[in-house]
Amino acid sequence: MGTYDTLRHFADSWGLLAMFVFFLAMVLFVFRRGSKARYEEAAQIPLRNGSEDKEQ
């Protein structure tokens, strides 16, 4: 069995499982309790007029 076949077998089995676990962890991280205020503040950044930056 060559290197390609070994890596393909790994990607088809454990690699897929690892990617799914990573995806699930990221979804749980984004939708955790207490993060709503942080994301709402970040969503407002493009709508600011820039006067806050000039005051500093």
C-alpha positions as CSV (number, residue, x, y, z in Angstrom):
1,M,0.0,0.0,0.0
2,G,1.5,3.3,-1.0
3,T,1.5,6.7,0.7
4,Y,-1.5,7.9,-1.3
5,D,-3.6,4.9,-0.4
6,T,-2.7,5.2,3.3
7,L,-3.6,8.9,3.4
8,R,-6.8,8.3,1.5
9,H,-7.9,5.6,3.9
10,F,-7.1,7.8,6.9
11,A,-9.1,10.7,5.3
12,D,-12.1,8.5,4.5
13,S,-12.3,7.2,8.1
14,W,-10.7,9.2,10.9
15,G,-10.2,12.4,8.9
16,L,-13.9,12.7,8.3
17,L,-14.7,12.1,12.0
18,A,-12.1,14.7,13.0
19,M,-13.5,17.3,10.7
20,F,-17.0,16.6,12.0
21,V,-15.9,16.9,15.6
22,F,-14.1,20.2,14.8
23,F,-17.3,21.5,13.0
24,L,-19.5,20.5,16.0
25,A,-17.1,22.2,18.4
26,M,-17.1,25.4,16.4
27,V,-20.9,25.5,16.2
28,L,-21.1,25.0,20.0
29,F,-18.5,27.7,20.6
30,V,-20.3,30.3,18.4
31,F,-23.7,29.6,20.0
32,R,-22.5,29.5,23.6
33,R,-24.3,31.4,26.3
34,G,-23.0,35.0,26.8
35,S,-21.6,35.6,23.4
36,K,-24.6,37.4,21.9
37,A,-23.4,40.8,23.0
38,R,-19.9,40.3,21.5
39,Y,-21.3,39.3,18.2
40,E,-23.8,42.1,18.1
41,E,-21.0,44.6,18.8
42,A,-18.9,43.1,16.0
43,A,-21.9,43.3,13.6
44,Q,-22.1,47.1,14.2
45,I,-18.5,47.8,13.3
46,P,-19.1,48.5,9.5
47,L,-22.0,50.9,10.4
48,R,-19.9,53.2,12.6
49,N,-19.2,56.6,11.1
50,G,-15.5,56.7,12.1
51,S,-15.7,59.6,14.5
52,E,-14.9,57.4,17.5
53,D,-11.5,56.6,16.0
54,K,-10.6,60.3,15.5
55,E,-11.2,61.2,19.1
56,Q,-8.3,59.0,20.4
